[in-house]
């Protein structure tokens, strides 16, 4: 069983879940898990219990997601601010190194943090992502203009659903489709009840264009700074499966192991997750 947990930071509170170590007497280095964009910590609901024989497992709702606080009105959701949140969380609420597991955006955040603080991460496992989306220098000003115009215009009204099932069905057919079962695991934590039904709890500003992004040279420099043992799990039907341009990124990390697993982008939540969990467990076990 898991329990709700809240971690106060200086300017906000992050929420999440804790799955206690199966054997408290043999606790190893804690496992900390970060979800993808527009998801929440329940994306690890099927995988986390399988990792508790390694020690305590924690899954975080990142800022603006799940039950965590939203950023103040004058702020946006820059990638580096998520990295700063993770740095403060680990420094404030965890003693010593951790083992990081990140899916999609959570994998990007985990990778950047590990590059900056290798002494704080004993092992890094990434699911179906490998570094930030990059932007060419010629795109910087047009994208900045687009982001500023959207910020001034605001987000508009959130859709209203008459039931949790209706919201789950809408999410199931989104950009990264989910099965009926997976959507119903993930979606309730991202909803709040209002008059007439349910609307999204997630901050609508998460959908705004980013005002800042790395270029590819900066991404490669970050990857080359990763010295921690790293496992990348590529989903056969995931976002990276047909992207031949990522090989140079893989080659930049000398400590990288790559394994291909069945499934879609949400292979850690949708379908049978045990084979993938076994790969992660075996990899993380080496540093218990």
N, C-alpha and C positions, 0 to 999 in steps of 0.2 A: 504493500500500500504506500501511496505517496502522501505528503502533507504540503499544504500551502506555506510559502515562506515569503517574507518581504525583507529587502535589503535597503536601508536608508543610505543615500549618498548625500553629498553636500547640497545639491539643488533639486533633487528628485528622489523618488522611491521606485526601485525596481521590484517586480514580483516574480514568482516562479514556483517551482515544485522541487521537493526533495524526496528521493527514494533512498531510504537508509540502507547501509551496507548489510548484506545478507548475514555476514558473520562479524559482529562488532569488534571481536577480539583480533581480527586480522585485517583491519581497515588499511587500505593502501592509500596512495595519492588520490585525492578526490577527482572525479570526472565532472567537468562542467560543459554543458551543451548549449549551443546557440542556434536558434531557428532561422528560417529564411524570411524574405520580405513578405509582409502581409500575413504571416503565419503567427504562431505563438508556441509556448513551451510544450503544449500537448502534441506537437508534431513528433515528439519523442516518446509518446505514451506506450508504444509497443516495444520500442528498443530499450528504454531506460531500465525496466525491471530485469532484463537479461544481462545487464552490465553490473548489477549490484554485488555480484560475487567478487568484483574487483575492489569494492569500497563504496563510499557514499557517492551518489549520483545526483547532480543538480541540473535543472533546466531553467533557463532564464527567459522571461518575457522582456524583449528589448524595448527601449523607450518608444512609446506610441503604439505598442502592440499589447494584446492580451490585457492583463490587469495592471501593467506598469503605468506610471505617470506619463502624460504627454509633455512634450517640450513647451516652454512658455511661448506666448503669441509672437514675440519678436525673433524667435529662433526657427531654424529649419532642421531637416534631418540629414546633415552632412555625414558621409561615411566616416570621416575621422572622428566625429563626435561619438559615434558608436564605439570606436576603438578606445576613446577616452573613458567612456562609461565602463567598459570592461576592465580597463586598467584600474580605475578607482574601486570598482567592485572587488577585484581580486586583492588589491592592497589593503582594503578596509575590512573585508569579511572572511578572508581565507589566509591560513598560515602556510607559507611555503608554496612550492610549485603545485600546479594542477595539470591534469590531462584534459586537453580541449577536444571537443567534437563539434564541428559546425556544418550545417547544411546550407547551401546556396549563399545568401547574404551572410549568414552566420559563419560560413566557412571563410568568406573574404575577410570579415572582421577578425576572426581567429588567426588567420594567416598574417595579417598586418601586425597584430599585437605580438605574435610570436617572433616576427622579424625584428621588432623593436626591443622585446624583452625575452630573449631566448632562455635566460636563467629562470624565468617564471613558468615555463611550460616544459614539462618533461616529455610529452608526446603530443602530437597534433594529428587529428584525423578529420579529413574534409570529405563531404558528400556532394558530388556533382556540381562543383564550382572550383575555380582555381585562379584567384586574384580578381581585382576590380575590373569592371568594364572601363575601357580606356577611351580617351577623346583626343583627337589630333589638335595641335595648337590652333589650326585655322577654325576649329569649331568652338573655341573658348568663348569668344564674344557673342556669336549668335546664340549659343546655349545659355549664356548668362542673361542675355536680353529676354529669351523665352521664359527662363525661370523667374526673373523679376516681374515680368508682366503677369505670370500666373500667381505669384505671391500677392500682388496688388489686387488681382481680380477675386481671389479667394476660392474656396472649394465647392461652393454650392451645397445643396441639401443632400443628406445621406438617404439612400433608398430605405423605404419602410417595408418590412416583410410581415405577413400576418402570422407566421410561425417560425420556429427554429428550423423545421424541415424545409420550408421555402428558402430560407437563407442558405442552408446547406446545399440545396439543389443548385442555387445560383453560383455558389463557390465551386461546386463540382465541375461546372462547365467553364471555369475561368481560364486565364492564360496558361496555367499549368494544371491541366485537368486532374481531378481526383475521383476515386470510386465513391459510391454512395457511403460505404462504411467509413472511409478515411475522412470524408467531408463532415460526417456527423461526429467524429472524434474531435476534429480540429475547430470547427466553426463556433460551438457554443461559447467558448472562452473569448471569442472576438465580438460577442454581441452584448447589447444591453436592452433591457425591456423598457419600453416607452408606451405612452398612450396609443393604442391602436395596433401594437405589435412589437417588433424588434428592429433595431437599427445597429449599425456597426459601432462597436466600441473603439476600434482602431482609429487613429488620428487620420483624417482625410488628407492632411498635408504629406503623408507618406507617398501619395501618388503625384506630388508635384515634381517637376523636373529639378535635377540637382544643379545648384549654382556653381559647383566646383567638381572637377574630376581629374584623375591622373592621366597623363599621356602614357603611351606604351613603354617608353624608355624608363619612366618612373616606376611603372609596374614591374618591369624586369629587374630594376635595381632592388626593389623590395623583395622579390623572389630570391635573388642571389644572396640576400642577407639572412635567409632562413637556414639555420644550422641544425635545428631540432629535427629529430627523426619524424618523418611525416608520411602518413598513409592517405592516398587519394582513392576514393571509390567512385568509379564512373558508371552511371546507369546506362544500360544498353539502349534505352529509349529516352535518355535524358537530354539536357540542354547542351552538353559538350560532345555528345556522341558523334555528331556530324560536322564538328568544327575542327578542321585540320590545322588551323592557325595556332592551336594551343600547344602544339608539340614543343615549340621553342620555350614556352613557359615551363613545361615539364622539365626540359633539359637544364633549366636554370637552377633547379633545386637538387643539389647533389645527394641529399639525404632522403629523396622521395622514393616511395614504393607506390605503384599504381596497380589496382585490381579492378576488373570490370565485373559488375553484378547485374542480375536481371532486374527489369522494372523501368519505371519512368523517373522523372525528376524527384518525385516523392517516394523513392524506393525504400526509404527507411520507415515509411508509414503505411504505404499501400501494399497489400498482398502479404506474402510470407517474408518476414524480415529476419528470420533466424539465421539464414546463411550469411547475410551481410553483418548481422550482429556478431556472429562467430568470428568473422574476419577482424572486426574492430576489437573485439575482446582479446583475441590472440595477439594483436598488435599492441594494445595497451598493457596486456599482461606482462610483457617483457620489461615493463618499468614499474611493476607493482612494488 
